Amino acid sequence: MSITKEKKSELVAAFKTTERDNGGSAASQVAVLTERIRNLTEHMKANHKDEHSKRGLLLMVNRRKRLLAYIKNHNVEEYEVLIKKLGLRK
C-alpha cells in the first residue's frame, strides 16, 4: 500500500524540474502523490469499508488537485506535459 524509497526516488528523478530538485517541486510532488493515489485506490477496491483510508485518499486527491492548479497557473506547457506523462485526464 505504501510507496518504497526506491520508487519515490525514481519518480523524483523522472519529474524533477532542476538539477538540485530533491522532490520539493510541484511536479515531483504530483508524481509521488499520483503513485500513492493509485496504490491506495487498489487497496480501496479490496477494502471498500476502510473509512480511514478513504479519508486519506480524498486528502491526497485534493492536494494533487491544488498542486496541479498551481502548475497550470504558472506554466501551462509544463502542466500539459505533466498530465500527459502521468496519464491523467484527457
C-alpha positions in Angstrom: 0.0 0.0 0.0 2.8 2.4 0.7 5.4 3.6 -1.7 9.0 2.4 -1.3 12.0 4.8 -1.1 13.4 3.5 -4.3 10.1 4.1 -6.2 9.9 7.6 -4.8 13.5 8.3 -5.8 12.7 7.1 -9.3 9.7 9.4 -9.6 11.5 12.4 -8.2 14.4 11.8 -10.7 12.0 11.5 -13.6 9.9 14.6 -12.8 12.5 17.0 -11.2 12.5 20.5 -12.6 16.0 21.5 -11.7 19.2 19.6 -11.1 19.0 20.4 -7.3 15.4 19.3 -7.0 15.1 16.6 -4.3 11.3 16.2 -4.5 10.2 19.6 -3.4 9.0 20.9 -6.8 5.3 20.8 -7.5 5.8 18.4 -10.5 7.7 15.8 -8.5 5.1 16.1 -5.6 2.3 15.5 -8.1 4.1 12.4 -9.4 4.6 10.9 -6.0 1.0 11.7 -5.0 -0.3 10.1 -8.2 1.6 6.8 -7.4 0.3 6.9 -3.8 -3.2 7.5 -5.0 -3.0 4.6 -7.5 -1.8 2.3 -4.7 -4.5 3.4 -2.3 -7.2 3.1 -5.0 -6.2 -0.6 -5.4 -6.4 -1.0 -1.6 -9.9 0.6 -1.5 -11.2 -1.8 -4.2 -10.5 -4.7 -1.9 -11.4 -3.0 1.3 -14.3 -0.8 0.5 -15.3 -0.3 4.2 -12.0 1.2 5.2 -13.2 4.7 6.0 -9.9 5.9 7.4 -8.0 5.1 4.2 -10.8 6.6 2.2 -10.3 9.9 4.0 -6.6 9.8 3.3 -7.3 9.1 -0.3 -9.5 12.1 -0.6 -7.0 14.3 1.1 -4.3 13.2 -1.4 -6.6 13.7 -4.4 -7.4 17.2 -3.2 -3.7 18.1 -2.5 -2.8 16.9 -6.0 -5.6 18.9 -7.5 -4.3 22.1 -5.7 -0.7 21.4 -6.9 -1.9 20.9 -10.5 -3.8 24.1 -10.4 -0.7 25.9 -9.2 1.4 24.4 -12.0 -1.3 25.3 -14.6 -1.4 28.9 -13.3 2.4 29.3 -13.6 3.3 27.3 -16.7 0.6 25.8 -18.9 3.1 24.0 -21.1 4.7 22.2 -18.1 1.1 21.3 -16.9 0.2 19.7 -20.3 3.5 17.7 -20.3 3.0 16.5 -16.7 -0.6 15.5 -17.3 0.4 13.5 -20.4 3.4 11.8 -18.7 1.3 10.7 -15.7 -1.7 9.7 -17.8 -4.2 12.0 -16.0 -7.3 13.4 -17.6 -7.9 13.7 -21.4 
